[in-house]
Amino acid sequence: MIEGLTHEAAAAELARSGPNDPRAGKPPLVLVEILRRFANPLVVILVVASVASAVLRDFASAVIVLGIVILSVVIEFVQTARSSRAAASLRARVAQTATVRRSGDWIVIPREQVVPGDLFRLSAGDLVPADGELVSTKDLHLNEAALTGESLPAEK
């Protein structure tokens, strides 16, 4: 029978390879996010129209259009930031876990702590927590809809 990793070996591997999180990374800078909003074609057209109004000495129209554009960009930025925080909060609440074999026992750990060399057990409905190699299976059915478009799980 395969024993999996020891707790010490798993901790050393986690320190060496880092967490099992494909989303890990620094969030983009606020200034970059705001400037990205100005890349919208409609916003560009309105800014050009505002500049054209200013060139034609219609300063009132130029200021009004530019003010509306800036207000729109600020509102979109704030709403996007709020929705991102809400999504992160939901992800934290429903944290994915994995059942791994450590030091001879099956334990449940956060998905981020799965390391190369771990032996994990899957049951019906489980998400695969990391890349892996099948050691043994029984009645294996996989939902491959994202890859193949099949509507039903495929028997393997």
Short mmCIF file of the C-alpha atoms (twelve columns), coordinates in Angstrom:
data_MODEL
# 
_entry.id   MODEL 
# 
loop_
_atom_site.group_PDB 
_atom_site.id 
_atom_site.type_symbol 
_atom_site.label_atom_id 
_atom_site.label_alt_id 
_atom_site.label_comp_id 
_atom_site.label_asym_id 
_atom_site.label_seq_id 
_atom_site.Cartn_x 
_atom_site.Cartn_y 
_atom_site.Cartn_z 
_atom_site.pdbx_PDB_model_num 
ATOM 1   C CA . MET A 1   0.000   0.000  0.000   1 
ATOM 2   C CA . ILE A 2   1.225   3.490  -0.855  1 
ATOM 3   C CA . GLU A 3   1.780   5.635  2.236   1 
ATOM 4   C CA . GLY A 4   2.022   9.125  0.711   1 
ATOM 5   C CA . LEU A 5   4.243   11.822 2.190   1 
ATOM 6   C CA . THR A 6   5.110   12.388 5.816   1 
ATOM 7   C CA . HIS A 7   4.020   15.645 7.438   1 
ATOM 8   C CA . GLU A 8   7.645   16.796 7.541   1 
ATOM 9   C CA . ALA A 9   8.305   15.971 3.870   1 
ATOM 10  C CA . ALA A 10  5.093   17.767 2.848   1 
ATOM 11  C CA . ALA A 11  6.048   20.867 4.854   1 
ATOM 12  C CA . ALA A 12  9.503   20.910 3.242   1 
ATOM 13  C CA . GLU A 13  7.985   20.513 -0.238  1 
ATOM 14  C CA . LEU A 14  5.469   23.295 0.455   1 
ATOM 15  C CA . ALA A 15  8.325   25.603 1.491   1 
ATOM 16  C CA . ARG A 16  10.262  24.656 -1.660  1 
ATOM 17  C CA . SER A 17  7.482   24.748 -4.290  1 
ATOM 18  C CA . GLY A 18  5.046   27.222 -2.730  1 
ATOM 19  C CA . PRO A 19  1.271   26.992 -2.436  1 
ATOM 20  C CA . ASN A 20  -0.881  25.101 -4.938  1 
ATOM 21  C CA . ASP A 21  -2.597  28.261 -6.179  1 
ATOM 22  C CA . PRO A 22  -2.630  29.200 -9.867  1 
ATOM 23  C CA . ARG A 23  -4.045  32.645 -9.019  1 
ATOM 24  C CA . ALA A 24  -1.131  33.629 -6.820  1 
ATOM 25  C CA . GLY A 25  0.402   36.928 -7.790  1 
ATOM 26  C CA . LYS A 26  0.272   40.610 -7.076  1 
ATOM 27  C CA . PRO A 27  -2.924  42.506 -7.873  1 
ATOM 28  C CA . PRO A 28  -2.595  45.191 -10.548 1 
ATOM 29  C CA . LEU A 29  -1.860  48.767 -9.494  1 
ATOM 30  C CA . VAL A 30  -4.855  51.061 -8.968  1 
ATOM 31  C CA . LEU A 31  -3.538  53.582 -11.505 1 
ATOM 32  C CA . VAL A 32  -3.154  50.854 -14.132 1 
ATOM 33  C CA . GLU A 33  -6.727  49.678 -13.493 1 
ATOM 34  C CA . ILE A 34  -8.092  53.217 -13.857 1 
ATOM 35  C CA . LEU A 35  -6.116  53.845 -17.065 1 
ATOM 36  C CA . ARG A 36  -7.366  50.517 -18.429 1 
ATOM 37  C CA . ARG A 37  -10.924 51.896 -18.196 1 
ATOM 38  C CA . PHE A 38  -9.932  54.677 -20.614 1 
ATOM 39  C CA . ALA A 39  -9.063  52.051 -23.269 1 
ATOM 40  C CA . ASN A 40  -12.793 51.536 -23.906 1 
ATOM 41  C CA . PRO A 41  -13.561 52.719 -27.484 1 
ATOM 42  C CA . LEU A 42  -16.634 54.702 -26.373 1 
ATOM 43  C CA . VAL A 43  -14.585 56.518 -23.734 1 
ATOM 44  C CA . VAL A 44  -11.907 57.323 -26.332 1 
ATOM 45  C CA . ILE A 45  -14.561 58.741 -28.703 1 
ATOM 46  C CA . LEU A 46  -16.008 60.909 -25.925 1 
ATOM 47  C CA . VAL A 47  -12.563 62.196 -24.907 1 
ATOM 48  C CA . VAL A 48  -11.810 63.047 -28.563 1 
ATOM 49  C CA . ALA A 49  -15.198 64.817 -28.795 1 
ATOM 50  C CA . SER A 50  -14.369 66.768 -25.651 1 
ATOM 51  C CA . VAL A 51  -10.994 67.804 -27.081 1 
ATOM 52  C CA . ALA A 52  -12.684 68.791 -30.358 1 
ATOM 53  C CA . SER A 53  -15.192 70.919 -28.450 1 
ATOM 54  C CA . ALA A 54  -12.357 72.638 -26.600 1 
ATOM 55  C CA . VAL A 55  -10.510 73.311 -29.882 1 
ATOM 56  C CA . LEU A 56  -13.709 74.876 -31.281 1 
ATOM 57  C CA . ARG A 57  -13.868 77.027 -28.129 1 
ATOM 58  C CA . ASP A 58  -17.039 75.366 -26.802 1 
ATOM 59  C CA . PHE A 59  -15.558 74.973 -23.347 1 
ATOM 60  C CA . ALA A 60  -18.865 74.290 -21.613 1 
ATOM 61  C CA . SER A 61  -19.535 71.202 -23.766 1 
ATOM 62  C CA . ALA A 62  -15.934 70.038 -23.429 1 
ATOM 63  C CA . VAL A 63  -16.048 70.234 -19.622 1 
ATOM 64  C CA . ILE A 64  -19.471 68.543 -19.427 1 
ATOM 65  C CA . VAL A 65  -18.446 65.622 -21.671 1 
ATOM 66  C CA . LEU A 66  -15.097 65.189 -19.918 1 
ATOM 67  C CA . GLY A 67  -16.805 65.338 -16.510 1 
ATOM 68  C CA . ILE A 68  -19.284 62.643 -17.537 1 
ATOM 69  C CA . VAL A 69  -16.452 60.437 -18.821 1 
ATOM 70  C CA . ILE A 70  -14.456 60.813 -15.613 1 
ATOM 71  C CA . LEU A 71  -17.532 60.162 -13.460 1 
ATOM 72  C CA . SER A 72  -18.344 57.057 -15.524 1 
ATOM 73  C CA . VAL A 73  -14.799 55.698 -15.189 1 
ATOM 74  C CA . VAL A 74  -14.761 56.302 -11.418 1 
ATOM 75  C CA . ILE A 75  -18.143 54.586 -10.941 1 
ATOM 76  C CA . GLU A 76  -17.053 51.584 -13.038 1 
ATOM 77  C CA . PHE A 77  -13.781 51.302 -11.095 1 
ATOM 78  C CA . VAL A 78  -15.548 51.415 -7.708  1 
ATOM 79  C CA . GLN A 79  -18.179 48.861 -8.759  1 
ATOM 80  C CA . THR A 80  -15.525 46.501 -10.152 1 
ATOM 81  C CA . ALA A 81  -13.455 46.788 -6.969  1 
ATOM 82  C CA . ARG A 82  -16.514 46.020 -4.826  1 
ATOM 83  C CA . SER A 83  -17.472 42.991 -6.902  1 
ATOM 84  C CA . SER A 84  -13.883 41.696 -6.799  1 
ATOM 85  C CA . ARG A 85  -13.838 41.945 -2.998  1 
ATOM 86  C CA . ALA A 86  -17.208 40.157 -2.795  1 
ATOM 87  C CA . ALA A 87  -15.968 37.356 -5.085  1 
ATOM 88  C CA . ALA A 88  -12.789 36.966 -3.007  1 
ATOM 89  C CA . SER A 89  -14.873 36.784 0.169   1 
ATOM 90  C CA . LEU A 90  -17.062 34.050 -1.336  1 
ATOM 91  C CA . ARG A 91  -13.994 32.105 -2.484  1 
ATOM 92  C CA . ALA A 92  -12.593 32.266 1.043   1 
ATOM 93  C CA . ARG A 93  -15.863 30.984 2.533   1 
ATOM 94  C CA . VAL A 94  -16.108 27.982 0.251   1 
ATOM 95  C CA . ALA A 95  -12.436 27.104 0.320   1 
ATOM 96  C CA . GLN A 96  -11.687 23.940 -1.593  1 
ATOM 97  C CA . THR A 97  -10.149 21.069 0.307   1 
ATOM 98  C CA . ALA A 98  -8.366  17.868 -0.616  1 
ATOM 99  C CA . THR A 99  -8.133  14.512 1.123   1 
ATOM 100 C CA . VAL A 100 -4.466  13.480 1.163   1 
ATOM 101 C CA . ARG A 101 -2.482  10.669 2.719   1 
ATOM 102 C CA . ARG A 102 0.077   12.024 5.159   1 
ATOM 103 C CA . SER A 103 2.127   9.819  7.478   1 
ATOM 104 C CA . GLY A 104 -0.190  6.900  6.760   1 
ATOM 105 C CA . ASP A 105 -3.475  8.719  7.599   1 
ATOM 106 C CA . TRP A 106 -6.076  10.306 5.317   1 
ATOM 107 C CA . ILE A 107 -6.512  13.961 6.320   1 
ATOM 108 C CA . VAL A 108 -8.411  16.908 4.848   1 
ATOM 109 C CA . ILE A 109 -6.283  19.959 4.046   1 
ATOM 110 C CA . PRO A 110 -6.834  23.216 2.118   1 
ATOM 111 C CA . ARG A 111 -6.205  22.780 -1.617  1 
ATOM 112 C CA . GLU A 112 -3.342  25.302 -1.430  1 
ATOM 113 C CA . GLN A 113 -1.343  22.902 0.785   1 
ATOM 114 C CA . VAL A 114 -1.324  20.039 -1.747  1 
ATOM 115 C CA . VAL A 115 2.292   19.500 -2.849  1 
ATOM 116 C CA . PRO A 116 4.030   17.420 -5.531  1 
ATOM 117 C CA . GLY A 117 4.225   13.829 -4.317  1 
ATOM 118 C CA . ASP A 118 0.963   13.944 -2.347  1 
ATOM 119 C CA . LEU A 119 -1.404  11.023 -2.713  1 
ATOM 120 C CA . PHE A 120 -4.962  12.355 -2.799  1 
ATOM 121 C CA . ARG A 121 -8.297  10.547 -2.756  1 
ATOM 122 C CA . LEU A 122 -11.269 11.619 -4.866  1 
ATOM 123 C CA . SER A 123 -14.919 10.730 -4.378  1 
ATOM 124 C CA . ALA A 124 -17.966 11.384 -6.557  1 
ATOM 125 C CA . GLY A 125 -18.393 15.108 -7.137  1 
ATOM 126 C CA . ASP A 126 -14.894 16.100 -5.981  1 
ATOM 127 C CA . LEU A 127 -12.836 18.588 -7.951  1 
ATOM 128 C CA . VAL A 128 -9.295  17.469 -8.779  1 
ATOM 129 C CA . PRO A 129 -7.117  19.639 -6.486  1 
ATOM 130 C CA . ALA A 130 -3.919  19.485 -8.574  1 
ATOM 131 C CA . ASP A 131 -2.199  17.791 -11.496 1 
ATOM 132 C CA . GLY A 132 -1.783  14.158 -10.668 1 
ATOM 133 C CA . GLU A 133 -1.366  10.597 -11.790 1 
ATOM 134 C CA . LEU A 134 -4.046  7.957  -11.256 1 
ATOM 135 C CA . VAL A 135 -2.783  5.139  -9.060  1 
ATOM 136 C CA . SER A 136 -6.039  3.171  -8.874  1 
ATOM 137 C CA . THR A 137 -9.678  3.765  -9.812  1 
ATOM 138 C CA . LYS A 138 -13.090 2.227  -9.373  1 
ATOM 139 C CA . ASP A 139 -16.094 3.274  -11.510 1 
ATOM 140 C CA . LEU A 140 -14.288 6.378  -12.795 1 
ATOM 141 C CA . HIS A 141 -16.475 8.899  -14.636 1 
ATOM 142 C CA . LEU A 142 -15.143 12.337 -15.612 1 
ATOM 143 C CA . ASN A 143 -17.027 15.494 -16.566 1 
ATOM 144 C CA . GLU A 144 -15.110 16.661 -19.633 1 
ATOM 145 C CA . ALA A 145 -17.658 19.265 -20.761 1 
ATOM 146 C CA . ALA A 146 -15.130 22.108 -20.590 1 
ATOM 147 C CA . LEU A 147 -12.732 20.195 -22.855 1 
ATOM 148 C CA . THR A 148 -14.969 18.257 -25.243 1 
ATOM 149 C CA . GLY A 149 -18.446 19.741 -24.882 1 
ATOM 150 C CA . GLU A 150 -19.948 16.413 -23.847 1 
ATOM 151 C CA . SER A 151 -23.031 16.884 -21.687 1 
ATOM 152 C CA . LEU A 152 -22.621 13.683 -19.652 1 
ATOM 153 C CA . PRO A 153 -19.628 12.389 -17.672 1 
ATOM 154 C CA . ALA A 154 -17.461 9.991  -19.665 1 
ATOM 155 C CA . GLU A 155 -16.604 6.550  -18.256 1 
ATOM 156 C CA . LYS A 156 -12.874 5.869  -18.101 1 
# 
